[in-house]
Amino acid sequence: PNWCLPPDMLQIDQVGAVLWALGKWMKTQKKRKLPPKYETMTRRAADYLLSRLNDKGVHGNAFDTWETFIGSFTYSNAAIYAALQTAAHSLGDEKYREGAVRVKNGVLKHFV
């Protein structure tokens, strides 16, 4: 999920955007269940995103979309939220739905 190092400079929105796009593709294909070849990828990406959430419910330090600033950003958190929603829907795992709610609440509390 990064073009740069060290780890606090990741572009975490890249991981979220891929899962979000997978969810959109599933809708266009009218798929209710994730194809088996994508299950492991989805679970690993969603678990990684959950691991990056801090005690405020938003992601820790990362690069912004244009690699200009380091911090926690609305766009990146939105990408994580959408990714966790996709993972919850496609894998049926409640921990991803709970993670998405945590991100949403964190953004509403600390960004709005």
C-alpha positions as CSV (number, residue, x, y, z in Angstrom):
1,P,0.0,0.0,0.0
2,N,2.9,2.4,-0.4
3,W,5.2,4.0,-2.8
4,C,7.4,5.4,0.0
5,L,9.1,4.4,3.2
6,P,9.1,4.5,6.3
7,P,5.8,2.9,7.3
8,D,4.2,6.1,8.6
9,M,4.2,7.4,5.0
10,L,1.9,4.7,3.5
11,Q,-0.8,5.7,1.2
12,I,-3.4,3.7,3.0
13,D,-6.3,4.9,0.8
14,Q,-4.8,2.6,-2.0
15,V,-5.8,-0.5,0.0
16,G,-9.2,0.9,0.7
17,A,-9.8,1.9,-2.9
18,V,-9.1,-1.6,-4.2
19,L,-11.6,-3.2,-1.9
20,W,-14.2,-0.5,-2.7
21,A,-13.7,-1.1,-6.4
22,L,-14.1,-4.9,-5.9
23,G,-17.4,-4.2,-4.2
24,K,-18.6,-2.0,-7.1
25,W,-17.5,-4.7,-9.6
26,M,-19.5,-7.3,-7.6
27,K,-22.6,-5.1,-7.9
28,T,-22.2,-4.8,-11.7
29,Q,-21.8,-8.5,-12.0
30,K,-24.9,-9.0,-9.7
31,K,-22.8,-11.2,-7.5
32,R,-24.0,-11.9,-3.9
33,K,-21.0,-13.9,-2.9
34,L,-17.3,-13.1,-3.4
35,P,-15.5,-15.3,-5.9
36,P,-13.2,-17.7,-3.9
37,K,-10.1,-16.4,-5.5
38,Y,-10.8,-12.9,-4.0
39,E,-11.6,-14.1,-0.4
40,T,-8.1,-14.3,0.9
41,M,-7.1,-11.0,-0.7
42,T,-10.2,-9.3,0.7
43,R,-9.6,-10.7,4.2
44,R,-5.9,-9.7,4.3
45,A,-6.6,-6.2,3.0
46,A,-9.5,-5.7,5.5
47,D,-7.4,-7.0,8.4
48,Y,-4.6,-4.7,7.5
49,L,-6.9,-1.7,7.4
50,L,-8.3,-2.7,10.8
51,S,-4.7,-2.9,12.2
52,R,-4.1,0.7,11.1
53,L,-6.9,2.2,13.1
54,N,-5.9,4.1,16.2
55,D,-7.8,4.7,19.5
56,K,-9.8,7.5,17.9
57,G,-11.2,5.1,15.3
58,V,-9.4,6.7,12.3
59,H,-6.2,5.6,10.6
60,G,-2.8,6.5,12.0
61,N,-0.2,8.6,10.1
62,A,-0.1,8.1,6.3
63,F,0.6,10.1,3.3
64,D,-2.2,12.1,1.7
65,T,-3.3,11.3,-1.9
66,W,-0.7,13.6,-3.4
67,E,2.2,12.6,-1.0
68,T,2.3,16.2,0.3
69,F,1.3,15.8,3.9
70,I,1.4,13.2,6.6
71,G,-1.5,12.7,8.9
72,S,-5.0,11.2,9.0
73,F,-7.3,12.4,6.2
74,T,-11.0,12.3,5.5
75,Y,-10.5,10.8,2.1
76,S,-8.3,8.0,3.4
77,N,-10.7,7.2,6.2
78,A,-13.6,7.2,3.7
79,A,-11.7,4.7,1.6
80,I,-11.2,2.5,4.7
81,Y,-14.8,2.8,5.6
82,A,-15.9,1.8,2.1
83,A,-13.4,-1.1,2.1
84,L,-14.6,-2.4,5.4
85,Q,-18.2,-2.2,4.3
86,T,-17.3,-4.2,1.2
87,A,-15.5,-6.8,3.3
88,A,-18.4,-7.1,5.7
89,H,-20.9,-7.6,2.9
90,S,-18.8,-9.9,0.8
91,L,-17.3,-12.1,3.6
92,G,-20.2,-11.8,6.1
93,D,-17.7,-11.1,9.0
94,E,-19.1,-8.8,11.7
95,K,-15.7,-7.5,12.7
96,Y,-15.4,-5.6,9.4
97,R,-18.9,-4.1,9.9
98,E,-17.9,-3.0,13.4
99,G,-14.6,-1.6,12.0
100,A,-16.5,0.5,9.4
101,V,-18.8,1.9,12.2
102,R,-15.7,2.7,14.2
103,V,-14.2,4.6,11.3
104,K,-17.4,6.5,10.6
105,N,-17.8,7.5,14.3
106,G,-14.1,8.5,14.5
107,V,-14.5,10.8,11.4
108,L,-17.7,12.3,12.7
109,K,-16.2,13.0,16.1
110,H,-12.7,14.2,15.1
111,F,-13.1,15.6,11.6
112,V,-16.5,17.2,11.5
